[in-house]
Structure formats: structure tokens, C-alpha cells
Amino acid sequence: MMTRNSRYYSLLLLFVDIFVLTAAFTLAYIMRVQWDHRPLFTEIYAFDYLIAFLTVLPLWILIFASIGLYSATIYNRRLVEWAKIIIGCFIGILLIIGWEYVSDKAFFPARLTTLYAFIGSTALMILGRELLRLSRGLAFLYGKGVSNVLLIGSSKTITDIAINLSDTQKSGYHIAAIACPKSVFPEGASALHFSNAHAALKQVKELGITTIIQTELYESEERNSEILSTAQTNHLNYSFIPGEAEFYTGKNTVDVFLGYPMITVSQTPLIGWGAILKRFFDAFVVIITAPLWLIILIIISLLQLVLNPGPIFYKSKRLTKHGRVFGLYKFRSMKHRSTAHLDPVEEFRLMGREDLVKEYQQNFKVEKDPRITRFGSFLRKSSLDELPQVINVLKGDISLVGPRPIPSRELKAKFSQKRAALLLEVRSGLTGLWQVSGRSNIDTETRIKLELYYVRNWSFWLDIKILLKTVVTVIGRIGAR
């Protein structure tokens, strides 16, 4: 919810960033030109340097705005904010360097000034925003700038919202009153309880209500109109949050159709230009890293011939976007055997291992699979068995990041029809949210929730974050089986 206080805070952030950037670039110039007496790359006077900086400053602010540094959703996400500050400052420095190259005009008097400007702008912006966050929290603690909220609804969504907004110092909201059935009123809540919305609306002035949040539309058009009219006549912020999760996850667009406002709900934000950008990014990353993964691919292939005689690769039938079946490439990690074409359950029964049959039917895997070779075990623990999937990424079967490519039998056993349809709304991925959240160390239900969360909440920045965490996970061999 973008309240008036949020807009003021965004404006304050803008002015603080302008001040901080000016200070950082000024300090970078002083440190290299005045404090460091070594020869300069180019003689640039302080006035000319300042004018050049003020010229590019609006572009830096636009970069920060474009990556969401002035969005209300960023205020309480400290690590995400820090990451975006680093990315924004890095892009800004790259643009200045690019401008120097194209125009053949120097901006920085020495190369070290560039480094000082990047480190200084990043550090001072983070420091400035932390001080503002602290000041904002203290203001909320003493009741300054807090929005008094009236919640209206009849589902458990009311409880969730009340719990999440209960920490006023962090959220900036104070739940003053809740109009809902007694059965969904949050246990231990200090807010006033009203059994119906009409009674609560009559006291919005006495309670000092500044924001109304409604979670369901009533069957009576008159009751809905009363809520909206009260907000309008008393100049209150009004927000409607649908009680069904499908209405506020994914990507929603608002348009006008035949004179009526029309909300179009997509199950995932990964549509349109987002899907095009993701596909381009996948191909770009795989191609530029080809020298690295090709060398590793060749080395492991040669080791396979020596340590695990037989076919080098294994092709598994999996599902991807819209239920399309494709062959997923992996390094073969199991023994070369005549029964490889059989279903795992049949193989385990031929071995006389009913214990493994039961384990596989429950988890679709076994922890100590006798079919896996010693070298294959190493490949699995290091996740190197999945390296050939870069070929699937190039072919467009899967993406670098996405839900795990799943066999059809597992999809039918573990996912409801509704969940399965949502999971297959996007391409499967070489890595994903659940892999960097614990892999085999998390239970099945949590893994499913993580994968569905990714589908509903995809963003380019989430992909970058998962890829970086994947590198750390693979190096640390966390949770691999």
C-alpha cells in the first residue's frame, strides 16, 4: 500500500541519495587529486568535474528508480535494498566509463577516482538509508507517521494481515479496529472488534482511522458502496486485497473494457517481455560461459569412459512448460545394466529389495541406491551430473532458473491438478529456489511451496539471486544427494 507517508519517505530518500552521491563523488575527487600527489591521468579542474557530475546525476537517479529503490516494497527488505544499491552504483559507473569511451572525453582525473566513487557512493548510500530506516522506526515507535488501520473482511486473510502489520515500528501501521466474524478475529489482538462493517464505519473519526483495508466484497452492493464512500468522504486511504491468493499473485493488469475497469490475472509474471528477456539471458549466459563448462564437460566425459564404462550421458523423460515432454540430459551416474529400461520399482523387486521399493514409492528416490557407482555418487554430490543440462537450456527445453524438471508420475502423485497447472506455467530450470533453500534437506511440501512461490513471484532479480546462491551451494556441496 502506497500511503501518503510512503510517498513522503520516497521523496526523502530521493533527496538523501542526491546529497550522498554528491558527497561521494566530491570525496573521491579530493582523495585522489588533493590527498594523493601522484601524477593524474588527465588534468580536470574541480569545477568542471562537479558540472560533469551534476549532468549525469539525473541519470543515476533514473537508474535507481528503474530498479525499484524508491518503491515502498523495498523499505523493509534490507538485503534486497543493499544488493540493488550495489547494482545501481555499478551500472552508473559503467555508464560513465562508456560515455568516456564513446565521447573521448575524460570524466575522472584518474582511474583510482572511479574506484573511490563506486565504493564511496555504495557505502554512503547504504549508510544513509540505514540511518533513515532507524529514524523511521523510532518515529513509528513514538506514533509519528503511523497509519491507523480499519480491517474489514470475513476470511482468514484478516488474521494474516493483522499479524503481519502488528509490528508497528517495522510496518508503520497500527491495527485500530477489525470488522469481522469473531471466529477469524486474531487471538490476542489489541484492536477493537466490530461484528459488522457498518458499526465500524460510524466510528472512523473517533478512532482516527487513516486507512481502510477490505479483503472481500459483500453480496450487498450497498454495503460495498458504504465502505468506499466512507473512505472517499473522509479522505482515507482505501485498499482492496482479495482473499483468494490467485488474485494477488502472478501478474495483474488493469484496463478498461466496454467502459468497465477490467483486471486481467495471469498466474505468473513471467509473460511478455519478461519471458523474452529471460530466454535471451539464458542463451547469453550459457554462450559466454561455454569455454568453462565445455572444458569440464570434456574432462568428466573422459573420466566416465575410464571410471564408469558405458554410455556417457543419460536421458530422462521430464515435463516442462505447458506439460511438454522432453529428454533431460545428465551424466550417467548408475551402473551400465540390462535392466536400465525397467521402472525403478521393478528393478528393486528383481534385487529382492522391498525396503527400497517402499522408500522409492514414498519419496520417488532412495537415499542409498545400490545402482549408483562410486564415481556417479561423486557426480551427484557435487551436482556435476546436471552439467549437460546446459544443452537443454540452449535448446530451449528448460531455463537456467525455474522449477525442477519433474517426471509425469511424480507430478500426478504429489501435485493437485490446480498446482500442477501452475507449476507447468513456466519452463523448468537447471536450478531453482528449492535447490538453494536446502535441496534434499527440506520436506516435499516445502519444496512444492517454494517452486509455486517462484512461479507466482518471478522477477529478473530473483533469478540473479538464485544463480548466485547456486554457485555457493554447489561449491559448498550443500544438501546434495
C-alpha positions as CSV (number, residue, x, y, z in Angstrom):
1,M,0.0,0.0,0.0
2,M,1.5,3.3,-1.1
3,T,0.2,5.7,1.6
4,R,0.9,9.4,1.8
5,N,3.7,8.7,4.4
6,S,5.3,6.2,2.0
7,R,5.3,8.9,-0.8
8,Y,6.9,11.4,1.6
9,Y,9.5,8.8,2.6
10,S,10.3,8.0,-1.1
11,L,10.8,11.8,-1.7
12,L,13.1,12.0,1.3
13,L,15.1,9.0,0.0
14,L,15.5,10.8,-3.3
15,F,16.9,13.9,-1.7
16,V,19.2,11.9,0.6
17,D,20.5,9.9,-2.4
18,I,21.3,13.1,-4.3
19,F,23.2,14.5,-1.3
20,V,25.0,11.2,-0.7
21,L,26.1,10.8,-4.3
22,T,27.3,14.4,-4.5
23,A,29.3,13.8,-1.3
24,A,30.8,10.5,-2.5
25,F,32.0,11.9,-5.9
26,T,33.4,15.0,-4.2
27,L,35.2,12.9,-1.7
28,A,36.6,10.7,-4.4
29,Y,38.0,13.7,-6.2
30,I,39.6,15.1,-3.0
31,M,41.1,11.8,-2.1
32,R,42.8,11.3,-5.4
33,V,43.6,14.8,-6.6
34,Q,44.4,16.7,-3.3
35,W,45.5,14.0,-0.9
36,D,47.3,11.8,-3.4
37,H,50.2,13.6,-5.1
38,R,51.0,11.1,-7.8
39,P,50.6,12.2,-11.4
40,L,47.0,12.3,-12.8
41,F,45.7,10.6,-15.9
42,T,44.0,13.8,-17.0
43,E,44.0,17.3,-15.5
44,I,40.4,18.1,-14.6
45,Y,39.6,21.1,-12.5
46,A,37.2,20.7,-9.6
47,F,34.5,23.0,-11.1
48,D,34.5,21.0,-14.4
49,Y,34.3,17.7,-12.5
50,L,31.4,19.0,-10.4
51,I,29.5,20.2,-13.5
52,A,30.0,16.9,-15.3
53,F,28.8,15.0,-12.2
54,L,25.6,17.2,-11.9
55,T,25.0,16.4,-15.6
56,V,25.0,12.6,-15.0
57,L,23.3,12.8,-11.6
58,P,19.7,12.7,-13.0
59,L,20.6,9.5,-15.0
60,W,21.9,7.8,-11.8
61,I,18.6,8.7,-10.0
62,L,16.6,7.2,-13.0
63,I,18.7,4.0,-12.8
64,F,17.9,3.8,-9.0
65,A,14.2,4.4,-9.7
66,S,14.1,1.8,-12.5
67,I,15.4,-1.0,-10.3
68,G,12.9,-0.1,-7.5
69,L,15.0,1.8,-4.9
70,Y,12.1,4.2,-4.4
71,S,9.4,1.6,-4.3
72,A,7.5,1.1,-1.0
73,T,8.1,-2.6,-1.3
74,I,11.8,-2.2,-0.7
75,Y,11.7,-0.4,2.6
76,N,11.7,-3.4,4.9
77,R,13.8,-5.7,2.7
78,R,17.3,-4.7,3.9
79,L,19.4,-7.2,1.9
80,V,17.5,-6.7,-1.3
81,E,17.9,-2.9,-0.9
82,W,21.7,-3.3,-0.4
83,A,22.0,-5.6,-3.4
84,K,20.1,-3.1,-5.6
85,I,22.2,-0.2,-4.3
86,I,25.4,-2.1,-5.3
87,I,23.9,-3.0,-8.7
88,G,22.7,0.6,-9.3
89,C,26.0,2.2,-8.4
90,F,27.9,-0.3,-10.6
91,I,25.6,0.4,-13.6
92,G,26.0,4.1,-13.1
93,I,29.9,3.8,-13.0
94,L,29.8,1.6,-16.2
95,L,27.7,4.2,-18.0
96,I,30.2,7.0,-17.1
97,I,33.0,4.8,-18.3
98,G,31.1,4.1,-21.5
99,W,30.4,7.8,-22.1
100,E,34.1,8.5,-21.7
101,Y,35.0,5.8,-24.3
102,V,32.3,7.0,-26.8
103,S,32.9,10.8,-26.4
104,D,36.7,10.5,-25.9
105,K,36.3,13.0,-23.0
106,A,37.6,12.2,-19.6
107,F,35.2,12.4,-16.6
108,F,37.5,11.1,-13.9
109,P,41.0,12.6,-13.4
110,A,42.5,9.2,-12.6
111,R,41.4,5.6,-12.7
112,L,41.5,5.4,-8.9
113,T,38.9,8.1,-8.7
114,T,36.5,5.7,-10.4
115,L,37.1,3.1,-7.7
116,Y,36.7,5.7,-4.9
117,A,33.5,6.9,-6.5
118,F,32.0,3.4,-6.7
119,I,33.0,2.4,-3.2
120,G,32.1,5.7,-1.7
121,S,28.6,6.0,-3.4
122,T,27.7,2.4,-2.4
123,A,28.9,2.7,1.2
124,L,27.4,6.1,1.8
125,M,24.0,5.2,0.2
126,I,23.7,2.1,2.4
127,L,24.7,4.1,5.5
128,G,22.3,6.9,4.6
129,R,19.4,4.5,4.1
130,E,20.2,2.7,7.3
131,L,20.1,5.9,9.3
132,L,16.8,6.8,7.6
133,R,15.4,3.3,8.4
134,L,16.5,3.8,12.1
135,S,14.9,7.3,12.2
136,R,11.7,6.0,10.6
137,G,11.5,3.1,13.1
138,L,11.9,5.5,16.0
139,A,9.2,7.8,14.6
140,F,6.8,4.8,14.3
141,L,7.7,3.8,17.9
142,Y,6.5,7.1,19.2
143,G,3.4,7.2,17.0
144,K,4.7,9.6,14.4
145,G,3.7,8.9,10.8
146,V,1.8,5.8,11.8
147,S,-1.3,4.8,9.7
148,N,-4.3,3.7,11.8
149,V,-6.0,0.9,10.0
150,L,-9.5,-0.5,9.9
151,L,-9.6,-4.1,8.6
152,I,-12.9,-5.3,7.0
153,G,-13.4,-8.9,5.9
154,S,-14.7,-12.4,6.9
155,S,-11.8,-14.8,6.0
156,K,-8.5,-15.9,7.5
157,T,-6.8,-13.3,5.3
158,I,-7.8,-10.8,8.0
159,T,-5.8,-12.7,10.5
160,D,-2.7,-12.9,8.3
161,I,-2.8,-9.2,7.5
162,A,-3.3,-8.3,11.2
163,I,-0.3,-10.5,12.3
164,N,2.0,-9.1,9.5
165,L,1.2,-5.5,10.3
166,S,1.3,-5.9,14.1
167,D,4.9,-4.8,14.5
168,T,4.1,-1.1,14.1
169,Q,7.8,0.0,14.4
170,K,8.6,-2.1,11.4
171,S,5.4,-1.8,9.3
172,G,4.2,1.8,10.1
173,Y,0.7,0.5,10.6
174,H,-1.4,0.3,13.7
175,I,-4.5,-2.0,13.6
176,A,-7.0,0.1,15.4
177,A,-10.2,-1.8,14.6
178,I,-11.3,-5.0,12.8
179,A,-14.7,-5.7,11.4
180,C,-15.0,-9.4,11.0
181,P,-16.7,-12.5,12.4
182,K,-15.5,-13.5,15.9
183,S,-14.1,-16.8,14.5
184,V,-11.4,-15.0,12.4
185,F,-10.5,-12.2,14.9
186,P,-6.8,-12.6,15.6
187,E,-6.2,-14.1,19.0
188,G,-4.6,-11.7,21.4
189,A,-5.1,-8.7,19.1
190,S,-5.5,-5.3,20.9
191,A,-7.7,-3.9,18.2
192,L,-11.3,-3.1,18.7
193,H,-13.6,-5.8,17.3
194,F,-16.8,-5.0,15.4
195,S,-19.2,-7.7,14.3
196,N,-20.2,-5.7,11.2
197,A,-18.6,-3.1,8.9
198,H,-21.5,-0.6,9.3
199,A,-20.8,-0.2,13.1
200,A,-17.0,0.3,12.5
201,L,-17.5,2.8,9.7
202,K,-19.6,5.0,12.0
203,Q,-16.6,5.5,14.3
204,V,-13.7,6.1,11.8
205,K,-13.3,9.7,13.0
206,E,-13.3,8.8,16.7
207,L,-10.8,6.1,16.1
208,G,-8.6,8.3,14.0
209,I,-8.7,5.8,11.1
210,T,-6.4,6.8,8.1
211,T,-6.5,3.6,6.1
212,I,-9.3,1.1,5.3
213,I,-8.3,-2.4,4.1
214,Q,-11.1,-4.6,2.7
215,T,-10.5,-8.3,1.9
216,E,-13.8,-9.5,0.5
217,L,-16.7,-8.0,-1.5
218,Y,-20.0,-8.4,0.2
219,E,-23.0,-9.7,-1.7
220,S,-24.8,-6.5,-1.0
221,E,-23.7,-3.7,-3.4
222,E,-25.0,-1.2,-0.8
223,R,-22.5,-2.4,1.9
224,N,-19.6,-2.3,-0.5
225,S,-20.5,1.2,-1.6
226,E,-20.8,2.3,2.0
227,I,-17.2,1.3,2.7
228,L,-15.8,3.0,-0.3
229,S,-17.9,6.1,0.2
230,T,-16.7,6.4,3.8
231,A,-13.1,6.3,2.7
232,Q,-13.8,8.9,0.0
233,T,-15.8,11.4,2.1
234,N,-13.3,11.2,5.0
235,H,-10.2,11.3,2.7
236,L,-8.9,8.0,3.9
237,N,-6.6,5.6,2.0
238,Y,-8.6,2.6,0.7
239,S,-7.1,-0.8,-0.4
240,F,-8.9,-3.9,-1.5
241,I,-7.0,-7.2,-1.0
242,P,-8.8,-10.2,-2.5
243,G,-9.0,-13.1,0.0
244,E,-8.1,-15.7,-2.7
245,A,-4.3,-15.8,-3.3
246,E,-4.7,-16.3,-7.0
247,F,-5.9,-12.7,-7.3
248,Y,-2.9,-11.1,-5.9
249,T,0.0,-13.3,-7.0
250,G,1.3,-13.6,-10.5
251,K,0.9,-10.6,-12.7
252,N,-2.3,-8.5,-12.8
253,T,-3.1,-5.7,-15.2
254,V,-5.9,-3.2,-15.1
255,D,-7.6,-2.0,-18.2
256,V,-10.9,-0.5,-19.4
257,F,-13.3,-2.9,-21.2
258,L,-16.6,-1.6,-22.5
259,G,-16.4,1.2,-20.1
260,Y,-15.8,-1.0,-17.1
261,P,-12.5,-1.5,-15.2
262,M,-11.1,-4.9,-16.0
263,I,-8.5,-6.8,-14.0
264,T,-6.6,-9.4,-16.0
265,V,-5.0,-12.0,-13.8
266,S,-2.0,-14.1,-15.0
267,Q,-0.7,-17.0,-13.0
268,T,2.9,-15.8,-13.3
269,P,4.7,-12.5,-14.0
270,L,6.8,-14.5,-16.5
271,I,5.0,-13.4,-19.6
272,G,5.5,-10.9,-22.5
273,W,8.8,-9.1,-22.4
274,G,9.8,-10.8,-19.2
275,A,9.8,-14.2,-20.9
276,I,11.7,-12.8,-23.9
277,L,14.3,-11.2,-21.5
278,K,14.7,-14.5,-19.6
279,R,15.2,-16.6,-22.8
280,F,17.8,-14.1,-24.1
281,F,19.6,-14.0,-20.7
282,D,19.7,-17.9,-20.6
283,A,21.3,-18.1,-24.0
284,F,23.7,-15.3,-23.4
285,V,25.0,-16.7,-20.1
286,V,25.4,-20.3,-21.5
287,I,27.3,-19.0,-24.6
288,I,29.7,-16.7,-22.7
289,T,30.5,-19.4,-20.2
290,A,30.9,-22.0,-22.8
291,P,34.8,-22.2,-22.5
292,L,34.4,-23.1,-18.8
293,W,31.6,-25.6,-19.0
294,L,32.9,-27.2,-22.2
295,I,36.2,-28.0,-20.6
296,I,34.6,-29.5,-17.5
297,L,32.2,-31.4,-19.8
298,I,35.1,-33.0,-21.8
299,I,37.1,-33.9,-18.6
300,I,34.1,-35.6,-17.0
301,S,33.2,-37.4,-20.2
302,L,36.8,-38.8,-20.4
303,L,36.6,-39.8,-16.7
304,Q,33.3,-41.5,-17.4
305,L,34.9,-43.7,-20.0
306,V,37.5,-44.9,-17.5
307,L,35.7,-45.0,-14.2
308,N,32.1,-45.7,-15.3
309,P,32.3,-47.7,-18.6
310,G,29.2,-47.5,-20.8
311,P,27.1,-44.6,-22.2
312,I,28.4,-41.2,-21.0
313,F,25.1,-39.5,-20.8
314,Y,21.6,-40.5,-19.5
315,K,18.4,-39.1,-21.0
316,S,15.4,-38.8,-18.7
317,K,11.9,-38.0,-19.8
318,R,10.7,-34.9,-17.9
319,L,8.0,-32.3,-18.2
320,T,8.5,-28.6,-18.9
321,K,6.3,-25.6,-19.8
322,H,2.6,-26.5,-20.6
323,G,3.3,-30.2,-19.9
324,R,5.7,-30.7,-22.9
325,V,7.8,-33.9,-22.6
326,F,11.5,-33.6,-23.3
327,G,14.7,-35.5,-22.8
328,L,16.7,-34.2,-19.9
329,Y,20.5,-34.8,-20.3
330,K,22.6,-35.9,-17.3
331,F,25.9,-37.6,-16.8
332,R,25.1,-41.3,-16.2
333,S,25.7,-42.0,-12.5
334,M,24.4,-45.6,-12.4
335,K,25.9,-48.9,-13.4
336,H,25.5,-49.9,-17.0
337,R,23.0,-52.7,-16.7
338,S,20.5,-54.6,-18.8
339,T,17.6,-53.7,-16.6
340,A,18.1,-49.9,-17.0
341,H,14.9,-49.7,-19.1
342,L,12.7,-51.0,-16.3
343,D,10.8,-48.9,-13.8
344,P,12.9,-48.5,-10.6
345,V,10.2,-50.3,-8.6
346,E,10.6,-53.4,-10.9
347,E,14.4,-53.2,-10.6
348,F,14.4,-53.1,-6.8
349,R,12.0,-56.1,-6.8
350,L,14.3,-58.1,-9.0
351,M,17.0,-57.3,-6.5
352,G,14.8,-58.5,-3.7
353,R,14.9,-55.1,-2.0
354,E,11.3,-54.5,-0.9
355,D,12.6,-51.9,1.5
356,L,13.9,-49.8,-1.4
357,V,10.6,-50.3,-3.2
358,K,8.7,-48.8,-0.3
359,E,11.2,-45.9,0.0
360,Y,11.0,-45.1,-3.7
361,Q,7.2,-45.2,-3.8
362,Q,7.1,-42.8,-0.9
363,N,9.9,-40.3,-2.0
364,F,10.5,-41.1,-5.7
365,K,14.2,-41.7,-4.8
366,V,16.2,-43.8,-2.4
367,E,19.0,-42.4,-0.1
368,K,21.4,-45.3,-0.6
369,D,20.7,-46.5,-4.2
370,P,22.8,-49.7,-4.9
371,R,22.7,-48.9,-8.7
372,I,24.9,-45.8,-8.3
373,T,28.6,-46.1,-8.9
374,R,31.3,-44.5,-6.7
375,F,32.1,-42.0,-9.5
376,G,28.4,-41.5,-10.0
377,S,28.0,-40.7,-6.3
378,F,30.7,-38.1,-6.6
379,L,28.9,-36.5,-9.6
380,R,25.6,-36.4,-7.7
381,K,27.1,-34.9,-4.5
382,S,28.9,-32.2,-6.5
383,S,25.8,-31.7,-8.8
384,L,28.2,-32.1,-11.8
385,D,25.8,-34.8,-13.1
386,E,23.5,-32.0,-14.1
387,L,26.0,-30.1,-16.1
388,P,24.9,-31.5,-19.5
389,Q,21.6,-29.7,-18.9
390,V,23.2,-26.6,-20.4
391,I,22.4,-28.3,-23.7
392,N,18.7,-28.4,-22.7
393,V,19.0,-24.6,-21.9
394,L,20.4,-23.9,-25.3
395,K,17.7,-25.9,-27.0
396,G,15.0,-24.0,-25.0
397,D,13.7,-27.1,-23.2
398,I,14.5,-25.5,-19.8
399,S,15.7,-22.2,-18.4
400,L,18.7,-21.6,-16.1
401,V,16.3,-20.9,-13.2
402,G,12.9,-22.5,-12.8
403,P,11.0,-25.3,-11.1
404,R,12.8,-28.7,-11.1
405,P,12.1,-30.7,-14.3
406,I,9.6,-33.3,-13.0
407,P,8.7,-36.8,-14.2
408,S,5.0,-37.2,-15.1
409,R,4.5,-39.9,-12.5
410,E,5.8,-37.7,-9.7
411,L,3.6,-34.8,-10.9
412,K,0.5,-36.9,-10.7
413,A,1.4,-38.3,-7.3
414,K,2.4,-35.1,-5.5
415,F,0.6,-32.2,-7.2
416,S,-3.1,-31.5,-7.3
417,Q,-4.5,-30.6,-10.8
418,K,-4.5,-26.9,-9.8
419,R,-0.9,-26.9,-8.5
420,A,0.3,-29.0,-11.5
421,A,-1.2,-26.5,-13.9
422,L,0.6,-23.6,-12.1
423,L,3.9,-25.4,-11.9
424,L,3.8,-26.0,-15.7
425,E,3.0,-22.4,-16.5
426,V,6.8,-21.7,-16.9
427,R,9.8,-23.6,-18.2
428,S,11.6,-25.9,-15.8
429,G,15.0,-24.9,-14.6
430,L,18.6,-26.2,-14.3
431,T,18.5,-24.7,-10.8
432,G,15.7,-23.2,-8.7
433,L,14.5,-21.8,-5.4
434,W,14.2,-25.1,-3.6
435,Q,17.8,-26.1,-4.6
436,V,19.3,-23.1,-2.9
437,S,17.0,-23.5,0.1
438,G,18.1,-26.9,1.3
439,R,17.6,-29.3,-1.6
440,S,17.2,-32.8,-0.1
441,N,17.2,-31.4,3.4
442,I,13.7,-29.9,3.0
443,D,10.4,-31.9,3.0
444,T,8.3,-32.4,-0.1
445,E,5.5,-30.0,0.9
446,T,8.0,-27.2,1.5
447,R,9.7,-27.8,-1.8
448,I,6.4,-27.7,-3.7
449,K,5.5,-24.4,-1.9
450,L,8.9,-22.9,-2.9
451,E,8.5,-23.9,-6.5
452,L,5.0,-22.5,-6.7
453,Y,6.2,-19.3,-5.0
454,Y,8.8,-18.9,-7.7
455,V,6.2,-19.3,-10.5
456,R,3.9,-16.7,-8.9
457,N,6.6,-14.2,-7.9
458,W,9.2,-14.4,-10.7
459,S,11.4,-11.4,-11.3
460,F,14.7,-11.0,-13.1
461,W,16.4,-10.0,-9.8
462,L,15.1,-13.3,-8.1
463,D,16.8,-15.2,-10.9
464,I,20.1,-13.4,-10.4
465,K,19.9,-14.1,-6.6
466,I,19.1,-17.8,-7.2
467,L,22.0,-18.2,-9.7
468,L,24.5,-16.6,-7.2
469,K,23.2,-18.8,-4.4
470,T,23.5,-21.8,-6.6
471,V,27.2,-21.2,-7.1
472,V,27.7,-21.0,-3.3
473,T,25.6,-24.2,-2.8
474,V,27.4,-26.2,-5.4
475,I,30.8,-25.2,-4.1
476,G,29.8,-26.0,-0.6
477,R,28.0,-29.2,-1.7
478,I,25.1,-28.3,0.5
479,G,22.2,-30.8,0.7
480,A,23.2,-32.8,-2.4
481,R,22.4,-36.5,-2.5
